[in-house]
Amino acid sequence: MQNKLPPGGEDAPPLLRPAPAPDEIRGQLDLIIASPEFPRVGRSAAFLTYVTEEALAGRAERIKGYTIAVEVFKRSEGFKQDDPVVRIEAGRLRRLLERYYLVAGQNDPIRIDIPKGGYAPSFGWNDKANDVPVPDVTTPPRRSRFRLPHLMPFGIGAGVMLGVGVVAITLFTSHLLSGRSHTLLSEGGPTLVVAPFANLGDGPQAELYSVGLTEELLTALPRFKEVHVFGREASKSLSPGVPASQVRRELGARFLLAGGVRVSGNRVRVTARLVDTETDRILWSNTYDDDTHIRDLFSIQSDVANKVATAVAQPYGIMAQADTVNPPPDDVGAYTCALGFYAYRAQLAVDQHATVRNCLERAVERYPSFATGWAMLSLVYLDEERFRFNARPGTPTPVERSLSTARRAVQLDAGNTRALQALMTALFFSQKVDEALKVGEEALETNPNDTELLGDFGTRVAQSGQWERGAALLDRALELNPGGAGYYHGMRALSAYMLHDRRTALMEIGQADLQKFPLYHAVAAVIYADADMMADAHLEAMRFNEMRPDFIPNIVAELKSRNFQPADRAKLIADIRKAGLPAVDEVEASMVLPTNGRPVPLP
């Protein structure tokens, strides 16, 4: 298909061209919607057509989330703003347009975009890259855009200044096609719809339970900030047995959570399943049985909802696993960084650290309001100090960067569990233990089912000397996520060691198996030494010293930086010595050895 030349001729200088005419914009809209590179996912085509026609009719200022929900998504006039359908679909539409202009629409005459911060479209000429000089790639120019709300008072035909940012788009296209698409950042994450749970029993009690369970799920699931959950209006618009293909076609959601409730006498059975709407494959299912003689109906439905939400939506849950194996084709950016972060946290390998840090830094640069990204970056910055992973020299220090980044995450989203987790951890390593644990309690209240938070908070509680409570929190994290991060198994092993539970310590350290993580070998060494397994203790101690030769000469300072109590530090140092490493105790660390060989206290 031949693209229509813009008014003024092919040689008309970009700065002298008038803005695209309405008919030309409609022609470009037809090109986009007809293209195979603009897949018919959800109602993206209807969304783009609606906002374009409203803008061309001079009603751009009326394009709001409410009007789009009613006109495009056929929501009732009682539509509530807690339903994120418009926000989610707008994000998807932006990514589809970006993808279209990177591939099929490179040489189209007009660009149609939906700038972030609203839903009104912008229109501008898409000048070819070879018509302008190629700028320095380190400072790509920004392409001017035409917003109709600003142009309407002067008429669509008024002349508008136009930049040459298409060059940056072309360079991005080259980068993408060279196989390095992971550097293209785009906010995203799993999108989930909850269908009303089916009433499989008889009588009003079963109906009450089915409705109540659906409501509980719509409360529990949004606490996991990495997941975008369609709200109550979307859920109510579906039938209990809605096909996955319909959800994909009409809403564009990647996942469907559905199930049923059967009540027979005092017995209650709930079945739940998670379906991938792209393949119609059931990714996960489970059955929950309970008895109303033992617990009341409301307690049962709350417990089941929390278990289901944790299984499918937690950072290491079913949806995250599915996206790791088969990431969404239109979501190659910020969410990919998040998946990389959790993969790194599961292994704690130094060779993954720098890659994840760089990815998150690019993500928050492009999306400054990405609170979860800032929180993840805070934890990665902290690892430069506590684990000595790829530390950057100079000021601010890694701990200072971690704390300021965590505070920014909380400022952006005060209820974000990952942001509160990051702030707790940064405060802890800033030696503000009481404040850190207070923030941890607040985070736990916000989302008691987030296993990443449970494990990290349990670690901080244990290290501060509350080993029994820390162990209980870690047990809860591992109960909710049996395949959870090895780091938490390692901390549970250390808790058991401190509580003189050798059997549990040996079992948990065996499940940790973090061979690339230096401190794993230190914990294994003291556990094996305490159990008189000296060959294993010597081997682990040797491996640890090879990986962190700086630790043992500074062991007291290292343990103090982690807020271990004096008696706990003494126990660890004694068993490190037993394992064969020349660790000094606190008395020796506070003394110097002069030339006569007799230690004297430091002033």
Sequence and secondary structure as in RCSB ss.txt:
>XXXX:A:sequence
MQNKLPPGGEDAPPLLRPAPAPDEIRGQLDLIIASPEFPRVGRSAAFLTYVTEEALAGRAERIKGYTIAVEVFKR
SEGFKQDDPVVRIEAGRLRRLLERYYLVAGQNDPIRIDIPKGGYAPSFGWNDKANDVPVPDVTTPPRRSRFRLPH
LMPFGIGAGVMLGVGVVAITLFTSHLLSGRSHTLLSEGGPTLVVAPFANLGDGPQAELYSVGLTEELLTALPRFK
EVHVFGREASKSLSPGVPASQVRRELGARFLLAGGVRVSGNRVRVTARLVDTETDRILWSNTYDDDTHIRDLFSI
QSDVANKVATAVAQPYGIMAQADTVNPPPDDVGAYTCALGFYAYRAQLAVDQHATVRNCLERAVERYPSFATGWA
MLSLVYLDEERFRFNARPGTPTPVERSLSTARRAVQLDAGNTRALQALMTALFFSQKVDEALKVGEEALETNPND
TELLGDFGTRVAQSGQWERGAALLDRALELNPGGAGYYHGMRALSAYMLHDRRTALMEIGQADLQKFPLYHAVAA
VIYADADMMADAHLEAMRFNEMRPDFIPNIVAELKSRNFQPADRAKLIADIRKAGLPAVDEVEASMVLPTNGRPV
PLP
>XXXX:A:secstr
      TT TTS GGG B   HHHHHHHHHHHHHSTTS   TTHHHHHHHHHHHHHTT GGG  HHHHHHHTS  
 TT  TT  HHHHHHHHHHHHHHHHHHTTTTT SEEEE  TTSS  EEEE   GGGS    TTS      EEHHH
HGGG TTSB     THHHHHHHHHHHHTT GGGS      EEEE   EE SSSHHHHHHHHHHHHHHHHHGGGST
TSEE  HHHHHTS TT  HHHHHHHT  SEEEEEEEEEETTEEEEEEEEEETTTTEEEEEEEEEEETTTS HHHH
HHHHHHHHHHHHHSTTSHHHHHHHHS  TT  SHHHHHHHHHHHHHH  HHHHHHHHHHHHHHHHH TT HHHHH
HHHHHHHHHHHS  S   SSS HHHHHHHHHHHHHHH TT HHHHHHHHHHHHHTT HHHHHHHHHHHHHH TT 
HHHHHHHHHHHHHTT HHHHHHHHHHHHHH TT  HHHHHHHHHHHHHTT HHHHHHHHHHH  TT HHHHHHHH
HHHHHTT HHHHHHHHHHHHHH TTTGGGHHHHHHHTT  HHHHHHHHHHHHHTT     HHHHTEE  TTS  E
E  
